[in-house]
Amino acid sequence: MATKNLKNSNIKEKKPTSKRTRIVKEKAKEEKETAKKVEEKEKVEKVKEKISEVEEKKDERDEQKEKENQKEREDKEEKEGALRYYQGIGRRKSATAQVRLFSKGEKKIIVNNKDYREYFPIIDMQAIVVSPLERMKSLDRFRVEALTYGGGLHAQAEAIKLGIARALVSFNPDYRKRLKKAGFLKRDPREKERKKFGLKRARRAPQWSKR
């Protein structure tokens, strides 16, 4: 009997928790979870801020390096005492172009001893010639001299475009990535196919008559 009474007394001691206490506990849990989430968000934001700061510092360093390299180049040019140029050769179909970029002198584009607007009267061709310089935002930075021969005017314009792009890369190797992405450094290999015997042109066969 004594053991039974003890058990009953133990059962009486364990009272069921009230609704208020449950609600309080649940609220406390929710508050803890929200606090944890807020802490995690703050940590993520701090990490993002650090990454952005590092990237900004990197960009600043790169800009400083570019400026220093430019100054070094200019100092070298002054020491040499001559007009230094950066050369590039471009080809398209049967046209070739030898292009030279001068950092000093009057900023012009001269093609076969003529202004490029005079040599290429069509606006589309003028845009082709200028496109790599516009891409690198260096139109007023160089004097461009080009010698072209062979092919037609359009092929010559595209040959000059490739020559200017290659000369820009020789001036600053960092330009290579952007010019390549824009497709200025790709040599277009397409050419007119030669005529075949028995045919009128490369592929055009004479008209077949049944009778």
C-alpha positions in Angstrom: 0.0 0.0 0.0 2.8 2.3 0.8 4.3 1.9 -2.6 1.0 2.7 -4.3 0.7 5.9 -2.2 4.2 7.0 -3.2 3.3 6.4 -6.9 0.1 8.5 -6.5 2.1 11.3 -4.8 4.6 11.3 -7.8 1.8 11.5 -10.3 0.2 14.4 -8.4 3.6 16.3 -8.4 3.8 16.2 -12.3 1.1 18.7 -13.1 0.2 19.3 -16.8 1.7 22.6 -18.2 -0.8 25.4 -18.8 -1.7 27.0 -22.1 0.1 30.3 -21.1 3.4 28.5 -20.4 3.2 26.8 -23.7 2.5 30.0 -25.6 5.4 31.7 -23.7 7.7 28.8 -24.6 6.7 28.9 -28.3 7.2 32.7 -28.4 10.6 32.3 -26.9 11.5 29.7 -29.5 10.2 31.9 -32.3 12.2 34.8 -31.0 15.4 32.7 -30.8 14.8 31.5 -34.4 14.2 35.1 -35.7 17.3 36.3 -33.8 19.4 33.5 -35.5 18.0 34.4 -38.9 18.8 38.1 -38.4 22.4 37.2 -37.3 22.9 35.0 -40.4 21.6 37.8 -42.7 23.9 40.2 -41.0 26.9 37.8 -41.5 26.0 37.3 -45.2 25.7 41.1 -45.7 29.1 41.7 -44.0 30.7 39.0 -46.2 29.2 40.7 -49.3 30.4 44.1 -48.2 33.9 42.7 -47.7 33.9 41.1 -51.2 32.7 44.3 -52.8 35.5 46.2 -51.0 38.1 43.7 -52.2 36.8 44.0 -55.8 36.9 47.8 -55.6 40.4 47.8 -54.3 41.4 45.4 -57.1 39.9 47.7 -59.7 41.7 50.7 -58.2 45.0 48.7 -58.3 44.4 47.7 -62.0 43.7 51.4 -62.9 46.8 52.5 -61.1 48.9 49.8 -62.9 47.5 50.9 -66.3 48.3 54.5 -65.5 51.8 53.6 -64.4 52.4 51.4 -67.5 51.2 54.3 -69.7 53.5 56.7 -68.0 56.4 54.3 -68.5 55.6 53.9 -72.2 55.4 57.7 -72.6 58.7 58.1 -70.8 60.3 55.5 -73.1 59.0 57.2 -76.2 60.5 60.5 -75.0 63.8 58.9 -74.3 64.0 57.3 -77.7 63.4 60.7 -79.2 61.5 59.3 -82.2 57.8 58.7 -83.1 57.2 55.2 -81.9 54.4 53.2 -83.5 52.5 50.0 -82.9 52.0 47.8 -86.0 49.4 45.3 -87.1 48.7 43.5 -90.4 45.1 42.7 -91.4 43.8 40.6 -94.3 40.4 39.9 -95.8 39.8 38.0 -99.1 42.6 39.2 -101.3 43.1 42.5 -99.6 45.9 43.2 -97.1 46.5 46.3 -94.9 49.5 47.4 -92.9 48.4 49.6 -90.0 50.5 51.8 -87.7 49.3 53.5 -84.6 51.2 56.6 -83.5 50.5 58.0 -80.0 52.0 61.4 -81.0 51.0 63.7 -83.8 47.7 64.9 -85.1 44.9 62.4 -84.3 43.7 61.3 -87.8 43.0 58.1 -89.8 44.9 58.1 -93.1 44.5 55.4 -95.7 46.9 55.4 -98.7 47.8 59.0 -98.0 44.2 60.1 -97.9 41.7 60.8 -95.2 39.7 57.6 -94.5 36.4 59.5 -95.2 37.7 60.5 -98.6 39.0 57.0 -99.4 35.9 55.2 -98.1 32.9 57.4 -99.3 30.3 54.9 -97.9 29.4 55.5 -94.2 29.1 51.7 -93.5 32.8 51.2 -94.5 33.9 54.2 -92.4 32.1 52.6 -89.4 33.9 49.3 -90.1 37.3 51.1 -90.0 36.6 53.0 -86.8 34.9 50.2 -84.9 37.9 48.7 -82.9 39.0 52.2 -81.8 35.4 53.1 -80.7 35.2 49.8 -78.8 38.3 50.7 -76.8 37.3 54.4 -76.5 40.5 55.5 -78.0 39.4 57.4 -81.2 41.2 60.6 -80.1 44.2 58.8 -78.8 46.1 57.6 -81.9 47.1 58.7 -85.3 46.4 55.8 -87.6 48.2 55.3 -90.9 47.2 52.4 -93.2 48.5 51.1 -96.5 46.1 48.8 -98.3 46.3 46.9 -101.6 44.3 44.2 -103.4 40.6 43.3 -103.2 37.7 45.7 -103.2 36.9 48.7 -100.9 34.8 46.6 -98.5 37.6 44.0 -98.1 40.1 46.7 -97.6 38.0 48.3 -94.8 37.7 45.0 -93.0 41.5 44.3 -93.4 42.2 47.7 -91.8 39.8 46.9 -89.0 41.7 43.7 -88.2 45.1 45.5 -88.5 43.9 48.3 -86.1 42.7 45.6 -83.6 46.1 43.8 -83.7 48.0 47.0 -83.3 45.9 47.9 -80.2 46.8 44.5 -78.7 50.5 45.2 -79.3 50.0 48.6 -77.7 48.3 47.1 -74.6 47.9 43.3 -74.2 45.1 43.9 -71.7 42.9 45.0 -74.6 43.1 41.4 -76.1 40.3 40.0 -73.9 37.7 42.7 -74.8 38.6 42.8 -78.5 38.5 39.0 -78.8 35.1 38.9 -77.1 33.7 41.5 -79.5 35.1 39.4 -82.5 37.7 42.0 -83.8 40.6 39.6 -83.6 39.1 36.9 -85.8 40.5 36.6 -89.3 37.5 36.0 -91.7 38.7 33.1 -93.9 35.9 33.3 -96.5 37.0 33.9 -100.1 35.6 33.4 -103.6 35.9 29.8 -104.7 37.8 29.2 -107.9 36.1 28.2 -111.2 36.0 24.5 -112.0 36.3 23.0 -115.5 33.0 21.9 -117.0 31.1 24.4 -114.9 30.3 28.1 -115.5 31.5 29.2 -112.1 32.6 27.5 -108.8 29.4 25.6 -108.5 27.1 26.8 -111.3 26.6 24.1 -113.9 25.4 24.7 -117.4 21.7 24.4 -117.9 20.7 20.8 -118.7 18.4 20.3 -121.6 16.5 17.0 -122.1 16.5 17.3 -125.9 
